[in-house]
Amino acid sequence: MPDLSRNLHNRGQLRSRLAVLLLGVLLLAAPSLRAADPKSGAADFTGQKHLKVTIGKGLKLETDFHRFEFGGKTALAANGNLKNTSRKKLYGTLYIAFFDKEKNLVACSARTTIILDAGKQTFVGSVLEIPLEQMNKIASYQVRIYEGEKEIGKK
Protein backbone atom coordinates (compact mmCIF):
# COMPACT_ATOMS: atom_id res chain seq x y z
CA MET A 1 0.00 0.00 0.00
CA PRO A 2 1.49 3.44 -0.97
CA ASP A 3 2.50 5.89 1.75
CA LEU A 4 -0.39 8.37 1.54
CA SER A 5 1.15 10.98 3.89
CA ARG A 6 4.33 11.16 1.78
CA ASN A 7 2.30 11.58 -1.41
CA LEU A 8 0.29 14.44 0.16
CA HIS A 9 3.53 16.08 1.38
CA ASN A 10 5.02 15.96 -2.15
CA ARG A 11 1.85 17.54 -3.60
CA GLY A 12 2.09 20.32 -1.01
CA GLN A 13 5.69 21.01 -2.00
CA LEU A 14 4.74 21.04 -5.68
CA ARG A 15 1.92 23.53 -5.02
CA SER A 16 4.28 25.73 -2.99
CA ARG A 17 6.88 25.71 -5.74
CA LEU A 18 4.28 26.50 -8.40
CA ALA A 19 2.93 29.38 -6.30
CA VAL A 20 6.42 30.84 -5.88
CA LEU A 21 7.10 30.47 -9.63
CA LEU A 22 3.79 32.14 -10.53
CA LEU A 23 4.44 35.00 -8.11
CA GLY A 24 7.91 35.49 -9.62
CA VAL A 25 6.51 35.62 -13.16
CA LEU A 26 3.85 38.14 -12.12
CA LEU A 27 6.39 40.36 -10.40
CA LEU A 28 8.72 40.31 -13.38
CA ALA A 29 5.92 41.05 -15.84
CA ALA A 30 4.42 43.97 -13.90
CA PRO A 31 5.78 47.48 -14.40
CA SER A 32 7.42 48.18 -11.10
CA LEU A 33 9.87 50.19 -9.15
CA ARG A 34 13.49 49.53 -10.01
CA ALA A 35 16.50 50.45 -7.98
CA ALA A 36 19.89 50.76 -9.56
CA ASP A 37 22.48 48.94 -7.51
CA PRO A 38 23.93 51.50 -5.18
CA LYS A 39 27.29 52.78 -6.28
CA SER A 40 29.90 53.49 -3.67
CA GLY A 41 33.58 54.07 -3.42
CA ALA A 42 36.41 56.15 -2.07
CA ALA A 43 36.14 59.93 -2.02
CA ASP A 44 38.63 62.65 -1.12
CA PHE A 45 37.61 66.30 -1.06
CA THR A 46 40.67 67.72 0.72
CA GLY A 47 41.79 69.35 -2.54
CA GLN A 48 40.14 70.49 -5.76
CA LYS A 49 39.55 66.96 -7.09
CA HIS A 50 36.35 66.09 -8.92
CA LEU A 51 34.63 62.74 -8.43
CA LYS A 52 32.88 61.48 -11.54
CA VAL A 53 30.50 58.54 -11.16
CA THR A 54 27.90 57.03 -13.51
CA ILE A 55 24.95 55.06 -12.16
CA GLY A 56 21.53 53.93 -13.35
CA LYS A 57 19.73 52.10 -16.10
CA GLY A 58 16.60 53.93 -17.33
CA LEU A 59 17.50 57.05 -15.38
CA LYS A 60 21.26 57.43 -15.81
CA LEU A 61 23.18 59.86 -13.61
CA GLU A 62 26.63 61.21 -14.49
CA THR A 63 27.98 63.02 -11.44
CA ASP A 64 30.52 65.71 -10.78
CA PHE A 65 31.05 65.88 -7.01
CA HIS A 66 33.60 68.49 -5.98
CA ARG A 67 34.62 71.08 -3.45
CA PHE A 68 34.16 74.74 -4.38
CA GLU A 69 34.01 78.28 -3.01
CA PHE A 70 30.49 79.68 -2.58
CA GLY A 71 29.71 83.02 -0.95
CA GLY A 72 33.05 83.12 0.83
CA LYS A 73 32.58 79.58 2.15
CA THR A 74 33.87 76.21 1.06
CA ALA A 75 31.05 73.84 0.10
CA LEU A 76 30.60 70.44 -1.51
CA ALA A 77 28.73 70.18 -4.81
CA ALA A 78 26.75 66.99 -5.30
CA ASN A 79 25.88 67.69 -8.94
CA GLY A 80 25.16 65.71 -12.05
CA ASN A 81 23.19 65.29 -15.23
CA LEU A 82 20.30 62.85 -15.12
CA LYS A 83 19.05 61.43 -18.41
CA ASN A 84 16.07 59.22 -19.15
CA THR A 85 17.58 56.62 -21.51
CA SER A 86 14.32 54.64 -21.76
CA ARG A 87 11.43 55.00 -24.19
CA LYS A 88 8.95 55.80 -21.42
CA LYS A 89 8.30 58.65 -19.01
CA LEU A 90 10.06 57.76 -15.75
CA TYR A 91 9.73 58.95 -12.18
CA GLY A 92 12.67 58.81 -9.83
CA THR A 93 14.35 59.71 -6.60
CA LEU A 94 18.05 60.23 -6.00
CA TYR A 95 20.01 59.86 -2.76
CA ILE A 96 23.67 60.74 -2.21
CA ALA A 97 25.61 60.27 1.02
CA PHE A 98 29.18 60.94 2.13
CA PHE A 99 30.87 59.07 5.00
CA ASP A 100 34.05 59.27 7.09
CA LYS A 101 36.53 56.38 7.54
CA GLU A 102 34.40 54.87 10.33
CA LYS A 103 31.33 54.87 8.01
CA ASN A 104 29.68 57.72 9.93
CA LEU A 105 27.47 59.99 7.87
CA VAL A 106 29.11 63.37 7.17
CA ALA A 107 26.64 64.85 4.68
CA CYS A 108 23.79 63.76 2.41
CA SER A 109 21.44 64.98 -0.26
CA ALA A 110 18.09 63.81 -1.58
CA ARG A 111 16.21 64.74 -4.70
CA THR A 112 12.68 63.40 -4.85
CA THR A 113 9.89 63.65 -7.38
CA ILE A 114 12.02 63.58 -10.50
CA ILE A 115 9.88 63.29 -13.64
CA LEU A 116 11.58 62.86 -17.00
CA ASP A 117 10.09 62.17 -20.41
CA ALA A 118 11.81 59.62 -22.64
CA GLY A 119 15.14 60.89 -23.97
CA LYS A 120 15.12 64.06 -21.84
CA GLN A 121 17.72 65.13 -19.30
CA THR A 122 17.95 67.50 -16.37
CA PHE A 123 20.59 68.91 -14.07
CA VAL A 124 20.40 67.76 -10.46
CA GLY A 125 22.49 69.34 -7.80
CA SER A 126 22.89 70.09 -4.16
CA VAL A 127 25.19 72.48 -2.36
CA LEU A 128 26.24 70.81 0.88
CA GLU A 129 27.46 73.43 3.34
CA ILE A 130 29.35 71.50 6.00
CA PRO A 131 32.19 72.47 8.32
CA LEU A 132 35.53 72.33 6.52
CA GLU A 133 37.02 69.94 9.08
CA GLN A 134 34.12 67.54 8.42
CA MET A 135 34.53 67.84 4.64
CA ASN A 136 38.18 66.89 5.05
CA LYS A 137 37.07 63.69 6.83
CA ILE A 138 35.03 62.39 3.88
CA ALA A 139 36.42 59.02 2.83
CA SER A 140 33.61 57.43 0.81
CA TYR A 141 30.29 58.04 -0.91
CA GLN A 142 27.16 56.12 -1.86
CA VAL A 143 24.61 56.98 -4.55
CA ARG A 144 21.20 55.32 -5.02
CA ILE A 145 18.52 55.91 -7.67
CA TYR A 146 14.98 54.57 -7.56
CA GLU A 147 12.96 54.72 -10.77
CA GLY A 148 9.57 53.58 -11.97
CA GLU A 149 6.74 54.27 -14.37
CA LYS A 150 4.64 55.68 -11.50
CA GLU A 151 5.53 58.36 -9.00
CA ILE A 152 7.74 56.84 -6.30
CA GLY A 153 5.72 56.01 -3.19
CA LYS A 154 2.35 55.76 -4.97
CA LYS A 155 0.55 52.46 -5.53
C-alpha positions as CSV (number, residue, x, y, z in Angstrom):
1,M,0.0,0.0,0.0
2,P,1.5,3.4,-1.0
3,D,2.5,5.9,1.7
4,L,-0.4,8.4,1.5
5,S,1.2,11.0,3.9
6,R,4.3,11.2,1.8
7,N,2.3,11.6,-1.4
8,L,0.3,14.4,0.2
9,H,3.5,16.1,1.4
10,N,5.0,16.0,-2.2
11,R,1.8,17.5,-3.6
12,G,2.1,20.3,-1.0
13,Q,5.7,21.0,-2.0
14,L,4.7,21.0,-5.7
15,R,1.9,23.5,-5.0
16,S,4.3,25.7,-3.0
17,R,6.9,25.7,-5.7
18,L,4.3,26.5,-8.4
19,A,2.9,29.4,-6.3
20,V,6.4,30.8,-5.9
21,L,7.1,30.5,-9.6
22,L,3.8,32.1,-10.5
23,L,4.4,35.0,-8.1
24,G,7.9,35.5,-9.6
25,V,6.5,35.6,-13.2
26,L,3.8,38.1,-12.1
27,L,6.4,40.4,-10.4
28,L,8.7,40.3,-13.4
29,A,5.9,41.0,-15.8
30,A,4.4,44.0,-13.9
31,P,5.8,47.5,-14.4
32,S,7.4,48.2,-11.1
33,L,9.9,50.2,-9.1
34,R,13.5,49.5,-10.0
35,A,16.5,50.5,-8.0
36,A,19.9,50.8,-9.6
37,D,22.5,48.9,-7.5
38,P,23.9,51.5,-5.2
39,K,27.3,52.8,-6.3
40,S,29.9,53.5,-3.7
41,G,33.6,54.1,-3.4
42,A,36.4,56.1,-2.1
43,A,36.1,59.9,-2.0
44,D,38.6,62.7,-1.1
45,F,37.6,66.3,-1.1
46,T,40.7,67.7,0.7
47,G,41.8,69.4,-2.5
48,Q,40.1,70.5,-5.8
49,K,39.5,67.0,-7.1
50,H,36.4,66.1,-8.9
51,L,34.6,62.7,-8.4
52,K,32.9,61.5,-11.5
53,V,30.5,58.5,-11.2
54,T,27.9,57.0,-13.5
55,I,24.9,55.1,-12.2
56,G,21.5,53.9,-13.3
57,K,19.7,52.1,-16.1
58,G,16.6,53.9,-17.3
59,L,17.5,57.0,-15.4
60,K,21.3,57.4,-15.8
61,L,23.2,59.9,-13.6
62,E,26.6,61.2,-14.5
63,T,28.0,63.0,-11.4
64,D,30.5,65.7,-10.8
65,F,31.0,65.9,-7.0
66,H,33.6,68.5,-6.0
67,R,34.6,71.1,-3.4
68,F,34.2,74.7,-4.4
69,E,34.0,78.3,-3.0
70,F,30.5,79.7,-2.6
71,G,29.7,83.0,-0.9
72,G,33.1,83.1,0.8
73,K,32.6,79.6,2.2
74,T,33.9,76.2,1.1
75,A,31.1,73.8,0.1
76,L,30.6,70.4,-1.5
77,A,28.7,70.2,-4.8
78,A,26.8,67.0,-5.3
79,N,25.9,67.7,-8.9
80,G,25.2,65.7,-12.1
81,N,23.2,65.3,-15.2
82,L,20.3,62.8,-15.1
83,K,19.0,61.4,-18.4
84,N,16.1,59.2,-19.2
85,T,17.6,56.6,-21.5
86,S,14.3,54.6,-21.8
87,R,11.4,55.0,-24.2
88,K,8.9,55.8,-21.4
89,K,8.3,58.6,-19.0
90,L,10.1,57.8,-15.8
91,Y,9.7,58.9,-12.2
92,G,12.7,58.8,-9.8
93,T,14.3,59.7,-6.6
94,L,18.1,60.2,-6.0
95,Y,20.0,59.9,-2.8
96,I,23.7,60.7,-2.2
97,A,25.6,60.3,1.0
98,F,29.2,60.9,2.1
99,F,30.9,59.1,5.0
100,D,34.0,59.3,7.1
101,K,36.5,56.4,7.5
102,E,34.4,54.9,10.3
103,K,31.3,54.9,8.0
104,N,29.7,57.7,9.9
105,L,27.5,60.0,7.9
106,V,29.1,63.4,7.2
107,A,26.6,64.8,4.7
108,C,23.8,63.8,2.4
109,S,21.4,65.0,-0.3
110,A,18.1,63.8,-1.6
111,R,16.2,64.7,-4.7
112,T,12.7,63.4,-4.8
113,T,9.9,63.7,-7.4
114,I,12.0,63.6,-10.5
115,I,9.9,63.3,-13.6
116,L,11.6,62.9,-17.0
117,D,10.1,62.2,-20.4
118,A,11.8,59.6,-22.6
119,G,15.1,60.9,-24.0
120,K,15.1,64.1,-21.8
121,Q,17.7,65.1,-19.3
122,T,17.9,67.5,-16.4
123,F,20.6,68.9,-14.1
124,V,20.4,67.8,-10.5
125,G,22.5,69.3,-7.8
126,S,22.9,70.1,-4.2
127,V,25.2,72.5,-2.4
128,L,26.2,70.8,0.9
129,E,27.5,73.4,3.3
130,I,29.3,71.5,6.0
131,P,32.2,72.5,8.3
132,L,35.5,72.3,6.5
133,E,37.0,69.9,9.1
134,Q,34.1,67.5,8.4
135,M,34.5,67.8,4.6
136,N,38.2,66.9,5.1
137,K,37.1,63.7,6.8
138,I,35.0,62.4,3.9
139,A,36.4,59.0,2.8
140,S,33.6,57.4,0.8
141,Y,30.3,58.0,-0.9
142,Q,27.2,56.1,-1.9
143,V,24.6,57.0,-4.6
144,R,21.2,55.3,-5.0
145,I,18.5,55.9,-7.7
146,Y,15.0,54.6,-7.6
147,E,13.0,54.7,-10.8
148,G,9.6,53.6,-12.0
149,E,6.7,54.3,-14.4
150,K,4.6,55.7,-11.5
151,E,5.5,58.4,-9.0
152,I,7.7,56.8,-6.3
153,G,5.7,56.0,-3.2
154,K,2.4,55.8,-5.0
155,K,0.6,52.5,-5.5
